[in-house]
Amino acid sequence: MPDKHLFEYAVIRVVPCVEREEFINVGVILYCSSKGFLKTKCELNEQRLCSFSDKPDLEELKERLHAFDRICAGHKEGGTIGDLPIASRFRWLTATRSTVIQTSPVHPGLCTDPQETLDKLYHQLVV
C-alpha cells in the first residue's frame, strides 16, 4: 500500500463585489509538506465572471492569479514572499483577506500523489 501524505488545500475564489459576498471558484492551491509540494491550478471563466460583474478587469484578475503561481514557485519570480519557506508561502497565500481574490478556509487530507490530488480537487470544486 502506498504511503499517504498529509496535504492542505484551499479553494481560490474571485469575489467581484466584496460587499455582496458572492464568489466564483477559479482554482485550488495545494500544499504537501512531506513532498515539498506547493502548486495552484486556476482558470478564470470569463463568461461566468461577466454574469456576476458588469465590467471586471480581466487582465488584472489574471495577473493576480498568476501571482499565486509565481509565489508557489518561489525564488525571484515570487518576489519577497517567494523567498519565504514553502509553508510560510502557503500560509501567506491562504491568509484571510477582503479583496477580489480570496481563498476558502484551509482543509486537510491524505494523498499518495499531490499533483493527482490537486487535479482531482480542481475538477471537483472548480470545473
Chimera marker file (.cmm) of the C-alpha trace (Angstrom):
<marker_set name="trace">
<marker id="1" x="0.000" y="0.000" z="0.000" r="1" g="1" b="0" radius="0.5"/>
<marker id="2" x="1.447" y="3.395" z="-0.997" r="1" g="1" b="0" radius="0.5"/>
<marker id="3" x="2.418" y="5.898" z="1.668" r="1" g="1" b="0" radius="0.5"/>
<marker id="4" x="-0.175" y="8.528" z="2.486" r="1" g="1" b="0" radius="0.5"/>
<marker id="5" x="0.958" y="12.128" z="2.854" r="1" g="1" b="0" radius="0.5"/>
<marker id="6" x="-0.812" y="14.883" z="4.739" r="1" g="1" b="0" radius="0.5"/>
<marker id="7" x="-1.826" y="17.765" z="2.488" r="1" g="1" b="0" radius="0.5"/>
<marker id="8" x="-3.689" y="21.023" z="2.932" r="1" g="1" b="0" radius="0.5"/>
<marker id="9" x="-5.678" y="22.872" z="0.316" r="1" g="1" b="0" radius="0.5"/>
<marker id="10" x="-7.858" y="25.907" z="-0.186" r="1" g="1" b="0" radius="0.5"/>
<marker id="11" x="-10.148" y="26.986" z="-2.997" r="1" g="1" b="0" radius="0.5"/>
<marker id="12" x="-9.167" y="30.209" z="-4.772" r="1" g="1" b="0" radius="0.5"/>
<marker id="13" x="-12.144" y="32.479" z="-5.361" r="1" g="1" b="0" radius="0.5"/>
<marker id="14" x="-12.907" y="35.641" z="-7.269" r="1" g="1" b="0" radius="0.5"/>
<marker id="15" x="-15.241" y="37.909" z="-5.310" r="1" g="1" b="0" radius="0.5"/>
<marker id="16" x="-16.407" y="40.532" z="-7.848" r="1" g="1" b="0" radius="0.5"/>
<marker id="17" x="-18.278" y="42.599" z="-5.253" r="1" g="1" b="0" radius="0.5"/>
<marker id="18" x="-16.837" y="42.051" z="-1.776" r="1" g="1" b="0" radius="0.5"/>
<marker id="19" x="-19.875" y="43.650" z="-0.117" r="1" g="1" b="0" radius="0.5"/>
<marker id="20" x="-22.248" y="41.074" z="-1.616" r="1" g="1" b="0" radius="0.5"/>
<marker id="21" x="-20.017" y="38.131" z="-0.611" r="1" g="1" b="0" radius="0.5"/>
<marker id="22" x="-20.750" y="36.292" z="-3.857" r="1" g="1" b="0" radius="0.5"/>
<marker id="23" x="-17.864" y="34.389" z="-5.346" r="1" g="1" b="0" radius="0.5"/>
<marker id="24" x="-16.765" y="32.139" z="-8.186" r="1" g="1" b="0" radius="0.5"/>
<marker id="25" x="-14.354" y="29.281" z="-7.569" r="1" g="1" b="0" radius="0.5"/>
<marker id="26" x="-11.461" y="29.717" z="-10.009" r="1" g="1" b="0" radius="0.5"/>
<marker id="27" x="-8.738" y="27.481" z="-8.631" r="1" g="1" b="0" radius="0.5"/>
<marker id="28" x="-7.187" y="25.362" z="-5.913" r="1" g="1" b="0" radius="0.5"/>
<marker id="29" x="-3.917" y="25.725" z="-4.006" r="1" g="1" b="0" radius="0.5"/>
<marker id="30" x="-2.428" y="22.567" z="-2.515" r="1" g="1" b="0" radius="0.5"/>
<marker id="31" x="0.472" y="22.191" z="-0.070" r="1" g="1" b="0" radius="0.5"/>
<marker id="32" x="2.074" y="18.878" z="0.924" r="1" g="1" b="0" radius="0.5"/>
<marker id="33" x="4.947" y="19.395" z="3.353" r="1" g="1" b="0" radius="0.5"/>
<marker id="34" x="6.423" y="15.898" z="3.170" r="1" g="1" b="0" radius="0.5"/>
<marker id="35" x="6.667" y="16.130" z="-0.634" r="1" g="1" b="0" radius="0.5"/>
<marker id="36" x="7.818" y="19.774" z="-0.745" r="1" g="1" b="0" radius="0.5"/>
<marker id="37" x="4.804" y="20.432" z="-2.980" r="1" g="1" b="0" radius="0.5"/>
<marker id="38" x="3.080" y="23.808" z="-3.350" r="1" g="1" b="0" radius="0.5"/>
<marker id="39" x="1.100" y="24.473" z="-6.522" r="1" g="1" b="0" radius="0.5"/>
<marker id="40" x="-2.052" y="26.052" z="-7.786" r="1" g="1" b="0" radius="0.5"/>
<marker id="41" x="-4.346" y="25.194" z="-10.625" r="1" g="1" b="0" radius="0.5"/>
<marker id="42" x="-6.527" y="28.083" z="-11.820" r="1" g="1" b="0" radius="0.5"/>
<marker id="43" x="-8.644" y="29.125" z="-14.731" r="1" g="1" b="0" radius="0.5"/>
<marker id="44" x="-10.697" y="32.281" z="-14.978" r="1" g="1" b="0" radius="0.5"/>
<marker id="45" x="-14.050" y="31.557" z="-16.638" r="1" g="1" b="0" radius="0.5"/>
<marker id="46" x="-14.563" y="34.983" z="-18.185" r="1" g="1" b="0" radius="0.5"/>
<marker id="47" x="-18.121" y="34.371" z="-19.347" r="1" g="1" b="0" radius="0.5"/>
<marker id="48" x="-19.226" y="33.225" z="-15.898" r="1" g="1" b="0" radius="0.5"/>
<marker id="49" x="-17.445" y="36.122" z="-14.215" r="1" g="1" b="0" radius="0.5"/>
<marker id="50" x="-19.112" y="38.641" z="-16.520" r="1" g="1" b="0" radius="0.5"/>
<marker id="51" x="-22.505" y="37.319" z="-15.408" r="1" g="1" b="0" radius="0.5"/>
<marker id="52" x="-21.604" y="38.436" z="-11.851" r="1" g="1" b="0" radius="0.5"/>
<marker id="53" x="-19.970" y="41.763" z="-12.648" r="1" g="1" b="0" radius="0.5"/>
<marker id="54" x="-20.599" y="44.350" z="-15.362" r="1" g="1" b="0" radius="0.5"/>
<marker id="55" x="-17.006" y="45.367" z="-16.037" r="1" g="1" b="0" radius="0.5"/>
<marker id="56" x="-14.483" y="43.106" z="-14.376" r="1" g="1" b="0" radius="0.5"/>
<marker id="57" x="-10.857" y="43.990" z="-15.063" r="1" g="1" b="0" radius="0.5"/>
<marker id="58" x="-9.972" y="40.601" z="-16.527" r="1" g="1" b="0" radius="0.5"/>
<marker id="59" x="-6.312" y="41.422" z="-17.129" r="1" g="1" b="0" radius="0.5"/>
<marker id="60" x="-5.805" y="42.488" z="-13.511" r="1" g="1" b="0" radius="0.5"/>
<marker id="61" x="-7.561" y="39.359" z="-12.237" r="1" g="1" b="0" radius="0.5"/>
<marker id="62" x="-5.411" y="37.152" z="-14.461" r="1" g="1" b="0" radius="0.5"/>
<marker id="63" x="-2.277" y="38.887" z="-13.189" r="1" g="1" b="0" radius="0.5"/>
<marker id="64" x="-3.325" y="38.392" z="-9.549" r="1" g="1" b="0" radius="0.5"/>
<marker id="65" x="-3.998" y="34.709" z="-10.175" r="1" g="1" b="0" radius="0.5"/>
<marker id="66" x="-0.670" y="34.358" z="-11.958" r="1" g="1" b="0" radius="0.5"/>
<marker id="67" x="0.969" y="35.859" z="-8.831" r="1" g="1" b="0" radius="0.5"/>
<marker id="68" x="-0.218" y="32.764" z="-6.921" r="1" g="1" b="0" radius="0.5"/>
<marker id="69" x="1.762" y="30.588" z="-9.362" r="1" g="1" b="0" radius="0.5"/>
<marker id="70" x="4.866" y="32.763" z="-9.072" r="1" g="1" b="0" radius="0.5"/>
<marker id="71" x="4.758" y="32.737" z="-5.263" r="1" g="1" b="0" radius="0.5"/>
<marker id="72" x="4.286" y="28.957" z="-5.217" r="1" g="1" b="0" radius="0.5"/>
<marker id="73" x="7.323" y="28.577" z="-7.482" r="1" g="1" b="0" radius="0.5"/>
<marker id="74" x="9.318" y="30.701" z="-5.045" r="1" g="1" b="0" radius="0.5"/>
<marker id="75" x="12.629" y="32.471" z="-5.539" r="1" g="1" b="0" radius="0.5"/>
<marker id="76" x="12.936" y="35.630" z="-7.595" r="1" g="1" b="0" radius="0.5"/>
<marker id="77" x="9.716" y="35.056" z="-9.588" r="1" g="1" b="0" radius="0.5"/>
<marker id="78" x="7.662" y="35.212" z="-6.385" r="1" g="1" b="0" radius="0.5"/>
<marker id="79" x="9.131" y="38.479" z="-5.105" r="1" g="1" b="0" radius="0.5"/>
<marker id="80" x="9.678" y="38.932" z="-1.392" r="1" g="1" b="0" radius="0.5"/>
<marker id="81" x="7.004" y="36.370" z="-0.488" r="1" g="1" b="0" radius="0.5"/>
<marker id="82" x="8.583" y="33.869" z="-2.888" r="1" g="1" b="0" radius="0.5"/>
<marker id="83" x="11.747" y="33.911" z="-0.774" r="1" g="1" b="0" radius="0.5"/>
<marker id="84" x="9.884" y="32.600" z="2.275" r="1" g="1" b="0" radius="0.5"/>
<marker id="85" x="9.934" y="28.903" z="3.227" r="1" g="1" b="0" radius="0.5"/>
<marker id="86" x="7.290" y="26.826" z="1.426" r="1" g="1" b="0" radius="0.5"/>
<marker id="87" x="4.988" y="26.546" z="4.483" r="1" g="1" b="0" radius="0.5"/>
<marker id="88" x="5.094" y="30.314" z="5.014" r="1" g="1" b="0" radius="0.5"/>
<marker id="89" x="4.235" y="30.933" z="1.367" r="1" g="1" b="0" radius="0.5"/>
<marker id="90" x="1.175" y="28.668" z="1.682" r="1" g="1" b="0" radius="0.5"/>
<marker id="91" x="0.066" y="30.404" z="4.889" r="1" g="1" b="0" radius="0.5"/>
<marker id="92" x="0.559" y="33.822" z="3.282" r="1" g="1" b="0" radius="0.5"/>
<marker id="93" x="-1.440" y="32.860" z="0.181" r="1" g="1" b="0" radius="0.5"/>
<marker id="94" x="-4.304" y="31.399" z="2.215" r="1" g="1" b="0" radius="0.5"/>
<marker id="95" x="-4.480" y="34.182" z="4.824" r="1" g="1" b="0" radius="0.5"/>
<marker id="96" x="-7.907" y="35.768" z="5.233" r="1" g="1" b="0" radius="0.5"/>
<marker id="97" x="-8.279" y="38.980" z="3.267" r="1" g="1" b="0" radius="0.5"/>
<marker id="98" x="-11.069" y="41.141" z="1.968" r="1" g="1" b="0" radius="0.5"/>
<marker id="99" x="-10.094" y="41.602" z="-1.661" r="1" g="1" b="0" radius="0.5"/>
<marker id="100" x="-11.296" y="40.494" z="-5.062" r="1" g="1" b="0" radius="0.5"/>
<marker id="101" x="-9.141" y="37.338" z="-4.866" r="1" g="1" b="0" radius="0.5"/>
<marker id="102" x="-9.756" y="35.285" z="-1.704" r="1" g="1" b="0" radius="0.5"/>
<marker id="103" x="-9.265" y="31.727" z="-0.534" r="1" g="1" b="0" radius="0.5"/>
<marker id="104" x="-11.575" y="29.396" z="1.324" r="1" g="1" b="0" radius="0.5"/>
<marker id="105" x="-10.658" y="28.090" z="4.751" r="1" g="1" b="0" radius="0.5"/>
<marker id="106" x="-7.815" y="25.561" z="4.626" r="1" g="1" b="0" radius="0.5"/>
<marker id="107" x="-8.821" y="21.890" z="4.583" r="1" g="1" b="0" radius="0.5"/>
<marker id="108" x="-6.590" y="18.859" z="5.322" r="1" g="1" b="0" radius="0.5"/>
<marker id="109" x="-6.466" y="15.444" z="3.731" r="1" g="1" b="0" radius="0.5"/>
<marker id="110" x="-4.268" y="12.470" z="2.894" r="1" g="1" b="0" radius="0.5"/>
<marker id="111" x="-2.913" y="11.631" z="-0.543" r="1" g="1" b="0" radius="0.5"/>
<marker id="112" x="-0.377" y="9.459" z="-2.319" r="1" g="1" b="0" radius="0.5"/>
<marker id="113" x="0.289" y="11.907" z="-5.188" r="1" g="1" b="0" radius="0.5"/>
<marker id="114" x="-0.153" y="15.665" z="-4.547" r="1" g="1" b="0" radius="0.5"/>
<marker id="115" x="-0.365" y="16.593" z="-8.259" r="1" g="1" b="0" radius="0.5"/>
<marker id="116" x="-3.068" y="13.994" z="-8.863" r="1" g="1" b="0" radius="0.5"/>
<marker id="117" x="-4.942" y="15.248" z="-5.791" r="1" g="1" b="0" radius="0.5"/>
<marker id="118" x="-4.667" y="18.867" z="-6.979" r="1" g="1" b="0" radius="0.5"/>
<marker id="119" x="-6.102" y="17.893" z="-10.365" r="1" g="1" b="0" radius="0.5"/>
<marker id="120" x="-8.937" y="15.939" z="-8.732" r="1" g="1" b="0" radius="0.5"/>
<marker id="121" x="-9.856" y="18.777" z="-6.348" r="1" g="1" b="0" radius="0.5"/>
<marker id="122" x="-9.747" y="21.270" z="-9.221" r="1" g="1" b="0" radius="0.5"/>
<marker id="123" x="-12.231" y="19.200" z="-11.225" r="1" g="1" b="0" radius="0.5"/>
<marker id="124" x="-14.500" y="18.655" z="-8.203" r="1" g="1" b="0" radius="0.5"/>
<marker id="125" x="-14.519" y="22.238" z="-6.911" r="1" g="1" b="0" radius="0.5"/>
<marker id="126" x="-13.917" y="24.477" z="-9.923" r="1" g="1" b="0" radius="0.5"/>
<marker id="127" x="-14.835" y="22.853" z="-13.239" r="1" g="1" b="0" radius="0.5"/>
<link id1="1" id2="2" r="1" g="1" b="0" radius="0.2"/>
<link id1="2" id2="3" r="1" g="1" b="0" radius="0.2"/>
<link id1="3" id2="4" r="1" g="1" b="0" radius="0.2"/>
<link id1="4" id2="5" r="1" g="1" b="0" radius="0.2"/>
<link id1="5" id2="6" r="1" g="1" b="0" radius="0.2"/>
<link id1="6" id2="7" r="1" g="1" b="0" radius="0.2"/>
<link id1="7" id2="8" r="1" g="1" b="0" radius="0.2"/>
<link id1="8" id2="9" r="1" g="1" b="0" radius="0.2"/>
<link id1="9" id2="10" r="1" g="1" b="0" radius="0.2"/>
<link id1="10" id2="11" r="1" g="1" b="0" radius="0.2"/>
<link id1="11" id2="12" r="1" g="1" b="0" radius="0.2"/>
<link id1="12" id2="13" r="1" g="1" b="0" radius="0.2"/>
<link id1="13" id2="14" r="1" g="1" b="0" radius="0.2"/>
<link id1="14" id2="15" r="1" g="1" b="0" radius="0.2"/>
<link id1="15" id2="16" r="1" g="1" b="0" radius="0.2"/>
<link id1="16" id2="17" r="1" g="1" b="0" radius="0.2"/>
<link id1="17" id2="18" r="1" g="1" b="0" radius="0.2"/>
<link id1="18" id2="19" r="1" g="1" b="0" radius="0.2"/>
<link id1="19" id2="20" r="1" g="1" b="0" radius="0.2"/>
<link id1="20" id2="21" r="1" g="1" b="0" radius="0.2"/>
<link id1="21" id2="22" r="1" g="1" b="0" radius="0.2"/>
<link id1="22" id2="23" r="1" g="1" b="0" radius="0.2"/>
<link id1="23" id2="24" r="1" g="1" b="0" radius="0.2"/>
<link id1="24" id2="25" r="1" g="1" b="0" radius="0.2"/>
<link id1="25" id2="26" r="1" g="1" b="0" radius="0.2"/>
<link id1="26" id2="27" r="1" g="1" b="0" radius="0.2"/>
<link id1="27" id2="28" r="1" g="1" b="0" radius="0.2"/>
<link id1="28" id2="29" r="1" g="1" b="0" radius="0.2"/>
<link id1="29" id2="30" r="1" g="1" b="0" radius="0.2"/>
<link id1="30" id2="31" r="1" g="1" b="0" radius="0.2"/>
<link id1="31" id2="32" r="1" g="1" b="0" radius="0.2"/>
<link id1="32" id2="33" r="1" g="1" b="0" radius="0.2"/>
<link id1="33" id2="34" r="1" g="1" b="0" radius="0.2"/>
<link id1="34" id2="35" r="1" g="1" b="0" radius="0.2"/>
<link id1="35" id2="36" r="1" g="1" b="0" radius="0.2"/>
<link id1="36" id2="37" r="1" g="1" b="0" radius="0.2"/>
<link id1="37" id2="38" r="1" g="1" b="0" radius="0.2"/>
<link id1="38" id2="39" r="1" g="1" b="0" radius="0.2"/>
<link id1="39" id2="40" r="1" g="1" b="0" radius="0.2"/>
<link id1="40" id2="41" r="1" g="1" b="0" radius="0.2"/>
<link id1="41" id2="42" r="1" g="1" b="0" radius="0.2"/>
<link id1="42" id2="43" r="1" g="1" b="0" radius="0.2"/>
<link id1="43" id2="44" r="1" g="1" b="0" radius="0.2"/>
<link id1="44" id2="45" r="1" g="1" b="0" radius="0.2"/>
<link id1="45" id2="46" r="1" g="1" b="0" radius="0.2"/>
<link id1="46" id2="47" r="1" g="1" b="0" radius="0.2"/>
<link id1="47" id2="48" r="1" g="1" b="0" radius="0.2"/>
<link id1="48" id2="49" r="1" g="1" b="0" radius="0.2"/>
<link id1="49" id2="50" r="1" g="1" b="0" radius="0.2"/>
<link id1="50" id2="51" r="1" g="1" b="0" radius="0.2"/>
<link id1="51" id2="52" r="1" g="1" b="0" radius="0.2"/>
<link id1="52" id2="53" r="1" g="1" b="0" radius="0.2"/>
<link id1="53" id2="54" r="1" g="1" b="0" radius="0.2"/>
<link id1="54" id2="55" r="1" g="1" b="0" radius="0.2"/>
<link id1="55" id2="56" r="1" g="1" b="0" radius="0.2"/>
<link id1="56" id2="57" r="1" g="1" b="0" radius="0.2"/>
<link id1="57" id2="58" r="1" g="1" b="0" radius="0.2"/>
<link id1="58" id2="59" r="1" g="1" b="0" radius="0.2"/>
<link id1="59" id2="60" r="1" g="1" b="0" radius="0.2"/>
<link id1="60" id2="61" r="1" g="1" b="0" radius="0.2"/>
<link id1="61" id2="62" r="1" g="1" b="0" radius="0.2"/>
<link id1="62" id2="63" r="1" g="1" b="0" radius="0.2"/>
<link id1="63" id2="64" r="1" g="1" b="0" radius="0.2"/>
<link id1="64" id2="65" r="1" g="1" b="0" radius="0.2"/>
<link id1="65" id2="66" r="1" g="1" b="0" radius="0.2"/>
<link id1="66" id2="67" r="1" g="1" b="0" radius="0.2"/>
<link id1="67" id2="68" r="1" g="1" b="0" radius="0.2"/>
<link id1="68" id2="69" r="1" g="1" b="0" radius="0.2"/>
<link id1="69" id2="70" r="1" g="1" b="0" radius="0.2"/>
<link id1="70" id2="71" r="1" g="1" b="0" radius="0.2"/>
<link id1="71" id2="72" r="1" g="1" b="0" radius="0.2"/>
<link id1="72" id2="73" r="1" g="1" b="0" radius="0.2"/>
<link id1="73" id2="74" r="1" g="1" b="0" radius="0.2"/>
<link id1="74" id2="75" r="1" g="1" b="0" radius="0.2"/>
<link id1="75" id2="76" r="1" g="1" b="0" radius="0.2"/>
<link id1="76" id2="77" r="1" g="1" b="0" radius="0.2"/>
<link id1="77" id2="78" r="1" g="1" b="0" radius="0.2"/>
<link id1="78" id2="79" r="1" g="1" b="0" radius="0.2"/>
<link id1="79" id2="80" r="1" g="1" b="0" radius="0.2"/>
<link id1="80" id2="81" r="1" g="1" b="0" radius="0.2"/>
<link id1="81" id2="82" r="1" g="1" b="0" radius="0.2"/>
<link id1="82" id2="83" r="1" g="1" b="0" radius="0.2"/>
<link id1="83" id2="84" r="1" g="1" b="0" radius="0.2"/>
<link id1="84" id2="85" r="1" g="1" b="0" radius="0.2"/>
<link id1="85" id2="86" r="1" g="1" b="0" radius="0.2"/>
<link id1="86" id2="87" r="1" g="1" b="0" radius="0.2"/>
<link id1="87" id2="88" r="1" g="1" b="0" radius="0.2"/>
<link id1="88" id2="89" r="1" g="1" b="0" radius="0.2"/>
<link id1="89" id2="90" r="1" g="1" b="0" radius="0.2"/>
<link id1="90" id2="91" r="1" g="1" b="0" radius="0.2"/>
<link id1="91" id2="92" r="1" g="1" b="0" radius="0.2"/>
<link id1="92" id2="93" r="1" g="1" b="0" radius="0.2"/>
<link id1="93" id2="94" r="1" g="1" b="0" radius="0.2"/>
<link id1="94" id2="95" r="1" g="1" b="0" radius="0.2"/>
<link id1="95" id2="96" r="1" g="1" b="0" radius="0.2"/>
<link id1="96" id2="97" r="1" g="1" b="0" radius="0.2"/>
<link id1="97" id2="98" r="1" g="1" b="0" radius="0.2"/>
<link id1="98" id2="99" r="1" g="1" b="0" radius="0.2"/>
<link id1="99" id2="100" r="1" g="1" b="0" radius="0.2"/>
<link id1="100" id2="101" r="1" g="1" b="0" radius="0.2"/>
<link id1="101" id2="102" r="1" g="1" b="0" radius="0.2"/>
<link id1="102" id2="103" r="1" g="1" b="0" radius="0.2"/>
<link id1="103" id2="104" r="1" g="1" b="0" radius="0.2"/>
<link id1="104" id2="105" r="1" g="1" b="0" radius="0.2"/>
<link id1="105" id2="106" r="1" g="1" b="0" radius="0.2"/>
<link id1="106" id2="107" r="1" g="1" b="0" radius="0.2"/>
<link id1="107" id2="108" r="1" g="1" b="0" radius="0.2"/>
<link id1="108" id2="109" r="1" g="1" b="0" radius="0.2"/>
<link id1="109" id2="110" r="1" g="1" b="0" radius="0.2"/>
<link id1="110" id2="111" r="1" g="1" b="0" radius="0.2"/>
<link id1="111" id2="112" r="1" g="1" b="0" radius="0.2"/>
<link id1="112" id2="113" r="1" g="1" b="0" radius="0.2"/>
<link id1="113" id2="114" r="1" g="1" b="0" radius="0.2"/>
<link id1="114" id2="115" r="1" g="1" b="0" radius="0.2"/>
<link id1="115" id2="116" r="1" g="1" b="0" radius="0.2"/>
<link id1="116" id2="117" r="1" g="1" b="0" radius="0.2"/>
<link id1="117" id2="118" r="1" g="1" b="0" radius="0.2"/>
<link id1="118" id2="119" r="1" g="1" b="0" radius="0.2"/>
<link id1="119" id2="120" r="1" g="1" b="0" radius="0.2"/>
<link id1="120" id2="121" r="1" g="1" b="0" radius="0.2"/>
<link id1="121" id2="122" r="1" g="1" b="0" radius="0.2"/>
<link id1="122" id2="123" r="1" g="1" b="0" radius="0.2"/>
<link id1="123" id2="124" r="1" g="1" b="0" radius="0.2"/>
<link id1="124" id2="125" r="1" g="1" b="0" radius="0.2"/>
<link id1="125" id2="126" r="1" g="1" b="0" radius="0.2"/>
<link id1="126" id2="127" r="1" g="1" b="0" radius="0.2"/>
</marker_set>
